[in-house]
Amino acid sequence: MLAVFAQFERELLVERVRAGMAQARKDGKAIGRPATAREKTEKIRELFAQGLNKQEIAERLGVGRASVYRALV
């Protein structure tokens, strides 16, 4: 019986979250994690052209190595 109430409560929570996100999108607010590496793509390419390796670029700019690889592809 408790599982039924828990499932119902979970469904209500999901519905409220989706409604809130839809309202935020409607209001023009950004949803989700901010993109950090996309803004630094040009700097990543400049540093790579200067001869820095991918790990050094990631540490210097404060982004992940995977983000550096993605920007260079």
PDB file of N, CA, C and O in Angstrom:
ATOM      1  N   MET A   1       0.816  -1.193   0.000  1.00  0.00           N
ATOM      2  CA  MET A   1       0.000   0.000   0.000  1.00  0.00           C
ATOM      3  C   MET A   1       0.864   1.263   0.000  1.00  0.00           C
ATOM      4  O   MET A   1       0.543   2.247  -0.666  1.00  0.00           O
ATOM      5  N   LEU A   2       1.959   1.219   0.754  1.00  0.00           N
ATOM      6  CA  LEU A   2       2.856   2.366   0.791  1.00  0.00           C
ATOM      7  C   LEU A   2       3.491   2.627  -0.569  1.00  0.00           C
ATOM      8  O   LEU A   2       3.741   3.774  -0.940  1.00  0.00           O
ATOM      9  N   ALA A   3       3.743   1.567  -1.296  1.00  0.00           N
ATOM     10  CA  ALA A   3       4.346   1.718  -2.627  1.00  0.00           C
ATOM     11  C   ALA A   3       3.411   2.469  -3.564  1.00  0.00           C
ATOM     12  O   ALA A   3       3.869   3.232  -4.414  1.00  0.00           O
ATOM     13  N   VAL A   4       2.133   2.266  -3.420  1.00  0.00           N
ATOM     14  CA  VAL A   4       1.152   2.960  -4.265  1.00  0.00           C
ATOM     15  C   VAL A   4       1.213   4.455  -4.002  1.00  0.00           C
ATOM     16  O   VAL A   4       1.210   5.260  -4.934  1.00  0.00           O
ATOM     17  N   PHE A   5       1.269   4.826  -2.713  1.00  0.00           N
ATOM     18  CA  PHE A   5       1.353   6.249  -2.372  1.00  0.00           C
ATOM     19  C   PHE A   5       2.675   6.856  -2.822  1.00  0.00           C
ATOM     20  O   PHE A   5       2.712   8.000  -3.276  1.00  0.00           O
ATOM     21  N   ALA A   6       3.745   6.106  -2.699  1.00  0.00           N
ATOM     22  CA  ALA A   6       5.055   6.598  -3.126  1.00  0.00           C
ATOM     23  C   ALA A   6       5.084   6.827  -4.628  1.00  0.00           C
ATOM     24  O   ALA A   6       5.625   7.829  -5.096  1.00  0.00           O
ATOM     25  N   GLN A   7       4.513   5.915  -5.377  1.00  0.00           N
ATOM     26  CA  GLN A   7       4.468   6.059  -6.830  1.00  0.00           C
ATOM     27  C   GLN A   7       3.603   7.252  -7.224  1.00  0.00           C
ATOM     28  O   GLN A   7       3.967   8.009  -8.123  1.00  0.00           O
ATOM     29  N   PHE A   8       2.474   7.425  -6.567  1.00  0.00           N
ATOM     30  CA  PHE A   8       1.596   8.560  -6.843  1.00  0.00           C
ATOM     31  C   PHE A   8       2.303   9.877  -6.553  1.00  0.00           C
ATOM     32  O   PHE A   8       2.229  10.820  -7.340  1.00  0.00           O
ATOM     33  N   GLU A   9       2.987   9.929  -5.415  1.00  0.00           N
ATOM     34  CA  GLU A   9       3.715  11.145  -5.044  1.00  0.00           C
ATOM     35  C   GLU A   9       4.832  11.436  -6.048  1.00  0.00           C
ATOM     36  O   GLU A   9       5.064  12.593  -6.401  1.00  0.00           O
ATOM     37  N   ARG A  10       5.507  10.416  -6.495  1.00  0.00           N
ATOM     38  CA  ARG A  10       6.575  10.573  -7.481  1.00  0.00           C
ATOM     39  C   ARG A  10       6.012  11.123  -8.796  1.00  0.00           C
ATOM     40  O   ARG A  10       6.615  12.004  -9.409  1.00  0.00           O
ATOM     41  N   GLU A  11       4.887  10.619  -9.218  1.00  0.00           N
ATOM     42  CA  GLU A  11       4.263  11.104 -10.444  1.00  0.00           C
ATOM     43  C   GLU A  11       3.872  12.576 -10.325  1.00  0.00           C
ATOM     44  O   GLU A  11       4.025  13.346 -11.273  1.00  0.00           O
ATOM     45  N   LEU A  12       3.362  12.962  -9.146  1.00  0.00           N
ATOM     46  CA  LEU A  12       3.027  14.372  -8.919  1.00  0.00           C
ATOM     47  C   LEU A  12       4.273  15.251  -8.985  1.00  0.00           C
ATOM     48  O   LEU A  12       4.256  16.335  -9.568  1.00  0.00           O
ATOM     49  N   LEU A  13       5.348  14.766  -8.379  1.00  0.00           N
ATOM     50  CA  LEU A  13       6.599  15.525  -8.375  1.00  0.00           C
ATOM     51  C   LEU A  13       7.119  15.718  -9.799  1.00  0.00           C
ATOM     52  O   LEU A  13       7.504  16.824 -10.177  1.00  0.00           O
ATOM     53  N   VAL A  14       7.128  14.657 -10.577  1.00  0.00           N
ATOM     54  CA  VAL A  14       7.603  14.727 -11.963  1.00  0.00           C
ATOM     55  C   VAL A  14       6.749  15.703 -12.766  1.00  0.00           C
ATOM     56  O   VAL A  14       7.270  16.488 -13.557  1.00  0.00           O
ATOM     57  N   GLU A  15       5.450  15.649 -12.561  1.00  0.00           N
ATOM     58  CA  GLU A  15       4.538  16.543 -13.272  1.00  0.00           C
ATOM     59  C   GLU A  15       4.813  18.005 -12.917  1.00  0.00           C
ATOM     60  O   GLU A  15       4.822  18.864 -13.799  1.00  0.00           O
ATOM     61  N   ARG A  16       5.036  18.289 -11.639  1.00  0.00           N
ATOM     62  CA  ARG A  16       5.319  19.663 -11.210  1.00  0.00           C
ATOM     63  C   ARG A  16       6.651  20.159 -11.764  1.00  0.00           C
ATOM     64  O   ARG A  16       6.768  21.319 -12.161  1.00  0.00           O
ATOM     65  N   VAL A  17       7.650  19.285 -11.791  1.00  0.00           N
ATOM     66  CA  VAL A  17       8.960  19.670 -12.319  1.00  0.00           C
ATOM     67  C   VAL A  17       8.851  19.987 -13.807  1.00  0.00           C
ATOM     68  O   VAL A  17       9.386  20.994 -14.270  1.00  0.00           O
ATOM     69  N   ARG A  18       8.171  19.144 -14.541  1.00  0.00           N
ATOM     70  CA  ARG A  18       8.008  19.393 -15.980  1.00  0.00           C
ATOM     71  C   ARG A  18       7.249  20.682 -16.243  1.00  0.00           C
ATOM     72  O   ARG A  18       7.585  21.430 -17.161  1.00  0.00           O
ATOM     73  N   ALA A  19       6.225  20.942 -15.440  1.00  0.00           N
ATOM     74  CA  ALA A  19       5.461  22.181 -15.598  1.00  0.00           C
ATOM     75  C   ALA A  19       6.345  23.391 -15.295  1.00  0.00           C
ATOM     76  O   ALA A  19       6.276  24.402 -15.994  1.00  0.00           O
ATOM     77  N   GLY A  20       7.159  23.293 -14.276  1.00  0.00           N
ATOM     78  CA  GLY A  20       8.069  24.383 -13.927  1.00  0.00           C
ATOM     79  C   GLY A  20       9.103  24.633 -15.006  1.00  0.00           C
ATOM     80  O   GLY A  20       9.414  25.782 -15.319  1.00  0.00           O
ATOM     81  N   MET A  21       9.636  23.563 -15.577  1.00  0.00           N
ATOM     82  CA  MET A  21      10.616  23.715 -16.647  1.00  0.00           C
ATOM     83  C   MET A  21       9.979  24.308 -17.892  1.00  0.00           C
ATOM     84  O   MET A  21      10.591  25.131 -18.574  1.00  0.00           O
ATOM     85  N   ALA A  22       8.758  23.896 -18.192  1.00  0.00           N
ATOM     86  CA  ALA A  22       8.057  24.450 -19.355  1.00  0.00           C
ATOM     87  C   ALA A  22       7.803  25.943 -19.157  1.00  0.00           C
ATOM     88  O   ALA A  22       7.942  26.729 -20.094  1.00  0.00           O
ATOM     89  N   GLN A  23       7.433  26.330 -17.944  1.00  0.00           N
ATOM     90  CA  GLN A  23       7.204  27.746 -17.657  1.00  0.00           C
ATOM     91  C   GLN A  23       8.509  28.534 -17.756  1.00  0.00           C
ATOM     92  O   GLN A  23       8.518  29.656 -18.264  1.00  0.00           O
ATOM     93  N   ALA A  24       9.598  27.960 -17.279  1.00  0.00           N
ATOM     94  CA  ALA A  24      10.897  28.637 -17.364  1.00  0.00           C
ATOM     95  C   ALA A  24      11.307  28.833 -18.817  1.00  0.00           C
ATOM     96  O   ALA A  24      11.797  29.901 -19.184  1.00  0.00           O
ATOM     97  N   ARG A  25      11.111  27.809 -19.650  1.00  0.00           N
ATOM     98  CA  ARG A  25      11.425  27.947 -21.080  1.00  0.00           C
ATOM     99  C   ARG A  25      10.559  29.032 -21.716  1.00  0.00           C
ATOM    100  O   ARG A  25      11.035  29.827 -22.526  1.00  0.00           O
ATOM    101  N   LYS A  26       9.286  29.053 -21.339  1.00  0.00           N
ATOM    102  CA  LYS A  26       8.360  30.053 -21.857  1.00  0.00           C
ATOM    103  C   LYS A  26       8.814  31.464 -21.468  1.00  0.00           C
ATOM    104  O   LYS A  26       8.661  32.410 -22.241  1.00  0.00           O
ATOM    105  N   ASP A  27       9.371  31.590 -20.263  1.00  0.00           N
ATOM    106  CA  ASP A  27       9.866  32.884 -19.779  1.00  0.00           C
ATOM    107  C   ASP A  27      11.233  33.237 -20.347  1.00  0.00           C
ATOM    108  O   ASP A  27      11.749  34.326 -20.097  1.00  0.00           O
ATOM    109  N   GLY A  28      11.829  32.311 -21.119  1.00  0.00           N
ATOM    110  CA  GLY A  28      13.110  32.574 -21.754  1.00  0.00           C
ATOM    111  C   GLY A  28      14.317  32.288 -20.878  1.00  0.00           C
ATOM    112  O   GLY A  28      15.414  32.760 -21.175  1.00  0.00           O
ATOM    113  N   LYS A  29      14.143  31.538 -19.823  1.00  0.00           N
ATOM    114  CA  LYS A  29      15.256  31.212 -18.935  1.00  0.00           C
ATOM    115  C   LYS A  29      15.981  29.974 -19.439  1.00  0.00           C
ATOM    116  O   LYS A  29      15.375  29.076 -20.024  1.00  0.00           O
ATOM    117  N   ALA A  30      17.275  29.942 -19.205  1.00  0.00           N
ATOM    118  CA  ALA A  30      18.082  28.802 -19.624  1.00  0.00           C
ATOM    119  C   ALA A  30      17.827  27.621 -18.701  1.00  0.00           C
ATOM    120  O   ALA A  30      17.724  27.777 -17.484  1.00  0.00           O
ATOM    121  N   ILE A  31      17.729  26.454 -19.287  1.00  0.00           N
ATOM    122  CA  ILE A  31      17.497  25.219 -18.539  1.00  0.00           C
ATOM    123  C   ILE A  31      18.743  24.357 -18.666  1.00  0.00           C
ATOM    124  O   ILE A  31      19.313  24.234 -19.750  1.00  0.00           O
ATOM    125  N   GLY A  32      19.160  23.764 -17.564  1.00  0.00           N
ATOM    126  CA  GLY A  32      20.275  22.827 -17.602  1.00  0.00           C
ATOM    127  C   GLY A  32      21.598  23.471 -17.228  1.00  0.00           C
ATOM    128  O   GLY A  32      21.671  24.638 -16.843  1.00  0.00           O
ATOM    129  N   ARG A  33      22.612  22.682 -17.353  1.00  0.00           N
ATOM    130  CA  ARG A  33      23.951  23.097 -16.980  1.00  0.00           C
ATOM    131  C   ARG A  33      24.504  24.074 -18.022  1.00  0.00           C
ATOM    132  O   ARG A  33      24.321  23.861 -19.221  1.00  0.00           O
ATOM    133  N   PRO A  34      25.172  25.135 -17.584  1.00  0.00           N
ATOM    134  CA  PRO A  34      25.717  26.086 -18.551  1.00  0.00           C
ATOM    135  C   PRO A  34      26.871  25.479 -19.348  1.00  0.00           C
ATOM    136  O   PRO A  34      27.684  24.721 -18.820  1.00  0.00           O
ATOM    137  N   ALA A  35      26.920  25.830 -20.622  1.00  0.00           N
ATOM    138  CA  ALA A  35      27.988  25.346 -21.489  1.00  0.00           C
ATOM    139  C   ALA A  35      29.246  26.162 -21.205  1.00  0.00           C
ATOM    140  O   ALA A  35      29.245  27.382 -21.370  1.00  0.00           O
ATOM    141  N   THR A  36      30.303  25.503 -20.784  1.00  0.00           N
ATOM    142  CA  THR A  36      31.530  26.222 -20.461  1.00  0.00           C
ATOM    143  C   THR A  36      32.547  26.126 -21.594  1.00  0.00           C
ATOM    144  O   THR A  36      33.177  27.122 -21.950  1.00  0.00           O
ATOM    145  N   ALA A  37      32.708  24.946 -22.154  1.00  0.00           N
ATOM    146  CA  ALA A  37      33.756  24.742 -23.147  1.00  0.00           C
ATOM    147  C   ALA A  37      33.401  25.360 -24.495  1.00  0.00           C
ATOM    148  O   ALA A  37      34.294  25.789 -25.226  1.00  0.00           O
ATOM    149  N   ARG A  38      32.125  25.415 -24.835  1.00  0.00           N
ATOM    150  CA  ARG A  38      31.747  25.977 -26.135  1.00  0.00           C
ATOM    151  C   ARG A  38      32.178  27.437 -26.245  1.00  0.00           C
ATOM    152  O   ARG A  38      32.568  27.902 -27.316  1.00  0.00           O
ATOM    153  N   GLU A  39      32.104  28.140 -25.143  1.00  0.00           N
ATOM    154  CA  GLU A  39      32.509  29.540 -25.150  1.00  0.00           C
ATOM    155  C   GLU A  39      34.025  29.690 -25.283  1.00  0.00           C
ATOM    156  O   GLU A  39      34.517  30.745 -25.682  1.00  0.00           O
ATOM    157  N   LYS A  40      34.749  28.644 -24.951  1.00  0.00           N
ATOM    158  CA  LYS A  40      36.208  28.695 -24.952  1.00  0.00           C
ATOM    159  C   LYS A  40      36.825  27.968 -26.144  1.00  0.00           C
ATOM    160  O   LYS A  40      38.028  27.705 -26.148  1.00  0.00           O
ATOM    161  N   THR A  41      36.029  27.642 -27.144  1.00  0.00           N
ATOM    162  CA  THR A  41      36.502  26.856 -28.288  1.00  0.00           C
ATOM    163  C   THR A  41      37.655  27.551 -29.011  1.00  0.00           C
ATOM    164  O   THR A  41      38.663  26.919 -29.324  1.00  0.00           O
ATOM    165  N   GLU A  42      37.510  28.835 -29.273  1.00  0.00           N
ATOM    166  CA  GLU A  42      38.574  29.558 -29.979  1.00  0.00           C
ATOM    167  C   GLU A  42      39.863  29.572 -29.169  1.00  0.00           C
ATOM    168  O   GLU A  42      40.944  29.386 -29.727  1.00  0.00           O
ATOM    169  N   LYS A  43      39.762  29.789 -27.860  1.00  0.00           N
ATOM    170  CA  LYS A  43      40.949  29.803 -26.999  1.00  0.00           C
ATOM    171  C   LYS A  43      41.600  28.423 -26.972  1.00  0.00           C
ATOM    172  O   LYS A  43      42.826  28.311 -26.967  1.00  0.00           O
ATOM    173  N   ILE A  44      40.773  27.366 -26.953  1.00  0.00           N
ATOM    174  CA  ILE A  44      41.305  26.000 -26.976  1.00  0.00           C
ATOM    175  C   ILE A  44      42.111  25.780 -28.248  1.00  0.00           C
ATOM    176  O   ILE A  44      43.210  25.229 -28.202  1.00  0.00           O
ATOM    177  N   ARG A  45      41.572  26.206 -29.372  1.00  0.00           N
ATOM    178  CA  ARG A  45      42.271  26.024 -30.649  1.00  0.00           C
ATOM    179  C   ARG A  45      43.551  26.850 -30.705  1.00  0.00           C
ATOM    180  O   ARG A  45      44.553  26.394 -31.255  1.00  0.00           O
ATOM    181  N   GLU A  46      43.532  28.055 -30.146  1.00  0.00           N
ATOM    182  CA  GLU A  46      44.737  28.895 -30.108  1.00  0.00           C
ATOM    183  C   GLU A  46      45.828  28.229 -29.290  1.00  0.00           C
ATOM    184  O   GLU A  46      46.979  28.164 -29.723  1.00  0.00           O
ATOM    185  N   LEU A  47      45.478  27.737 -28.114  1.00  0.00           N
ATOM    186  CA  LEU A  47      46.476  27.102 -27.252  1.00  0.00           C
ATOM    187  C   LEU A  47      47.016  25.819 -27.880  1.00  0.00           C
ATOM    188  O   LEU A  47      48.200  25.513 -27.745  1.00  0.00           O
ATOM    189  N   PHE A  48      46.160  25.076 -28.560  1.00  0.00           N
ATOM    190  CA  PHE A  48      46.610  23.858 -29.220  1.00  0.00           C
ATOM    191  C   PHE A  48      47.572  24.198 -30.358  1.00  0.00           C
ATOM    192  O   PHE A  48      48.558  23.491 -30.571  1.00  0.00           O
ATOM    193  N   ALA A  49      47.291  25.265 -31.078  1.00  0.00           N
ATOM    194  CA  ALA A  49      48.167  25.705 -32.166  1.00  0.00           C
ATOM    195  C   ALA A  49      49.519  26.174 -31.629  1.00  0.00           C
ATOM    196  O   ALA A  49      50.532  26.089 -32.323  1.00  0.00           O
ATOM    197  N   GLN A  50      49.527  26.666 -30.394  1.00  0.00           N
ATOM    198  CA  GLN A  50      50.776  27.108 -29.773  1.00  0.00           C
ATOM    199  C   GLN A  50      51.616  25.944 -29.283  1.00  0.00           C
ATOM    200  O   GLN A  50      52.769  26.133 -28.896  1.00  0.00           O
ATOM    201  N   GLY A  51      51.054  24.738 -29.294  1.00  0.00           N
ATOM    202  CA  GLY A  51      51.830  23.561 -28.938  1.00  0.00           C
ATOM    203  C   GLY A  51      51.507  22.962 -27.587  1.00  0.00           C
ATOM    204  O   GLY A  51      52.158  22.000 -27.180  1.00  0.00           O
ATOM    205  N   LEU A  52      50.525  23.495 -26.875  1.00  0.00           N
ATOM    206  CA  LEU A  52      50.152  22.904 -25.595  1.00  0.00           C
ATOM    207  C   LEU A  52      49.409  21.604 -25.842  1.00  0.00           C
ATOM    208  O   LEU A  52      48.673  21.471 -26.819  1.00  0.00           O
ATOM    209  N   ASN A  53      49.614  20.633 -24.931  1.00  0.00           N
ATOM    210  CA  ASN A  53      48.870  19.390 -25.099  1.00  0.00           C
ATOM    211  C   ASN A  53      47.473  19.539 -24.496  1.00  0.00           C
ATOM    212  O   ASN A  53      47.174  20.522 -23.818  1.00  0.00           O
ATOM    213  N   LYS A  54      46.645  18.566 -24.753  1.00  0.00           N
ATOM    214  CA  LYS A  54      45.233  18.661 -24.373  1.00  0.00           C
ATOM    215  C   LYS A  54      45.035  18.735 -22.862  1.00  0.00           C
ATOM    216  O   LYS A  54      44.151  19.448 -22.388  1.00  0.00           O
ATOM    217  N   GLN A  55      45.845  18.009 -22.109  1.00  0.00           N
ATOM    218  CA  GLN A  55      45.731  18.030 -20.648  1.00  0.00           C
ATOM    219  C   GLN A  55      46.082  19.420 -20.113  1.00  0.00           C
ATOM    220  O   GLN A  55      45.387  19.935 -19.237  1.00  0.00           O
ATOM    221  N   GLU A  56      47.140  20.026 -20.624  1.00  0.00           N
ATOM    222  CA  GLU A  56      47.532  21.370 -20.178  1.00  0.00           C
ATOM    223  C   GLU A  56      46.463  22.406 -20.505  1.00  0.00           C
ATOM    224  O   GLU A  56      46.191  23.304 -19.708  1.00  0.00           O
ATOM    225  N   ILE A  57      45.858  22.272 -21.688  1.00  0.00           N
ATOM    226  CA  ILE A  57      44.792  23.196 -22.086  1.00  0.00           C
ATOM    227  C   ILE A  57      43.610  23.057 -21.126  1.00  0.00           C
ATOM    228  O   ILE A  57      43.053  24.058 -20.676  1.00  0.00           O
ATOM    229  N   ALA A  58      43.234  21.832 -20.817  1.00  0.00           N
ATOM    230  CA  ALA A  58      42.106  21.581 -19.927  1.00  0.00           C
ATOM    231  C   ALA A  58      42.359  22.191 -18.547  1.00  0.00           C
ATOM    232  O   ALA A  58      41.474  22.823 -17.970  1.00  0.00           O
ATOM    233  N   GLU A  59      43.565  22.000 -18.026  1.00  0.00           N
ATOM    234  CA  GLU A  59      43.896  22.543 -16.707  1.00  0.00           C
ATOM    235  C   GLU A  59      43.923  24.066 -16.727  1.00  0.00           C
ATOM    236  O   GLU A  59      43.430  24.709 -15.801  1.00  0.00           O
ATOM    237  N   ARG A  60      44.486  24.634 -17.759  1.00  0.00           N
ATOM    238  CA  ARG A  60      44.622  26.084 -17.843  1.00  0.00           C
ATOM    239  C   ARG A  60      43.259  26.781 -17.961  1.00  0.00           C
ATOM    240  O   ARG A  60      43.046  27.839 -17.370  1.00  0.00           O
ATOM    241  N   LEU A  61      42.346  26.183 -18.724  1.00  0.00           N
ATOM    242  CA  LEU A  61      41.049  26.819 -18.962  1.00  0.00           C
ATOM    243  C   LEU A  61      39.956  26.352 -18.005  1.00  0.00           C
ATOM    244  O   LEU A  61      38.863  26.917 -17.985  1.00  0.00           O
ATOM    245  N   GLY A  62      40.248  25.326 -17.215  1.00  0.00           N
ATOM    246  CA  GLY A  62      39.263  24.854 -16.254  1.00  0.00           C
ATOM    247  C   GLY A  62      38.122  24.073 -16.873  1.00  0.00           C
ATOM    248  O   GLY A  62      36.988  24.140 -16.399  1.00  0.00           O
ATOM    249  N   VAL A  63      38.417  23.338 -17.924  1.00  0.00           N
ATOM    250  CA  VAL A  63      37.412  22.478 -18.560  1.00  0.00           C
ATOM    251  C   VAL A  63      37.950  21.050 -18.571  1.00  0.00           C
ATOM    252  O   VAL A  63      39.131  20.824 -18.304  1.00  0.00           O
ATOM    253  N   GLY A  64      37.097  20.105 -18.875  1.00  0.00           N
ATOM    254  CA  GLY A  64      37.507  18.712 -18.916  1.00  0.00           C
ATOM    255  C   GLY A  64      38.273  18.379 -20.188  1.00  0.00           C
ATOM    256  O   GLY A  64      38.153  19.065 -21.203  1.00  0.00           O
ATOM    257  N   ARG A  65      39.063  17.308 -20.111  1.00  0.00           N
ATOM    258  CA  ARG A  65      39.818  16.875 -21.288  1.00  0.00           C
ATOM    259  C   ARG A  65      38.898  16.501 -22.428  1.00  0.00           C
ATOM    260  O   ARG A  65      39.197  16.784 -23.588  1.00  0.00           O
ATOM    261  N   ALA A  66      37.783  15.868 -22.112  1.00  0.00           N
ATOM    262  CA  ALA A  66      36.837  15.480 -23.163  1.00  0.00           C
ATOM    263  C   ALA A  66      36.297  16.708 -23.880  1.00  0.00           C
ATOM    264  O   ALA A  66      36.057  16.668 -25.087  1.00  0.00           O
ATOM    265  N   SER A  67      36.107  17.784 -23.154  1.00  0.00           N
ATOM    266  CA  SER A  67      35.638  19.030 -23.775  1.00  0.00           C
ATOM    267  C   SER A  67      36.685  19.596 -24.729  1.00  0.00           C
ATOM    268  O   SER A  67      36.349  20.148 -25.777  1.00  0.00           O
ATOM    269  N   VAL A  68      37.941  19.455 -24.361  1.00  0.00           N
ATOM    270  CA  VAL A  68      39.028  19.918 -25.227  1.00  0.00           C
ATOM    271  C   VAL A  68      39.051  19.085 -26.507  1.00  0.00           C
ATOM    272  O   VAL A  68      39.136  19.629 -27.608  1.00  0.00           O
ATOM    273  N   TYR A  69      38.975  17.768 -26.356  1.00  0.00           N
ATOM    274  CA  TYR A  69      38.952  16.886 -27.539  1.00  0.00           C
ATOM    275  C   TYR A  69      37.778  17.252 -28.440  1.00  0.00           C
ATOM    276  O   TYR A  69      37.928  17.334 -29.659  1.00  0.00           O
ATOM    277  N   ARG A  70      36.614  17.471 -27.844  1.00  0.00           N
ATOM    278  CA  ARG A  70      35.407  17.793 -28.602  1.00  0.00           C
ATOM    279  C   ARG A  70      35.580  19.112 -29.365  1.00  0.00           C
ATOM    280  O   ARG A  70      35.114  19.234 -30.498  1.00  0.00           O
ATOM    281  N   ALA A  71      36.239  20.089 -28.760  1.00  0.00           N
ATOM    282  CA  ALA A  71      36.420  21.377 -29.406  1.00  0.00           C
ATOM    283  C   ALA A  71      37.408  21.290 -30.558  1.00  0.00           C
ATOM    284  O   ALA A  71      37.341  22.089 -31.492  1.00  0.00           O
ATOM    285  N   LEU A  72      38.317  20.336 -30.505  1.00  0.00           N
ATOM    286  CA  LEU A  72      39.335  20.223 -31.533  1.00  0.00           C
ATOM    287  C   LEU A  72      38.904  19.362 -32.712  1.00  0.00           C
ATOM    288  O   LEU A  72      39.579  19.348 -33.741  1.00  0.00           O
ATOM    289  N   VAL A  73      37.807  18.654 -32.584  1.00  0.00           N
ATOM    290  CA  VAL A  73      37.341  17.788 -33.681  1.00  0.00           C
ATOM    291  C   VAL A  73      36.615  18.593 -34.705  1.00  0.00           C
ATOM    292  O   VAL A  73      36.148  18.046 -35.703  1.00  0.00           O
TER     293      VAL A  73
END
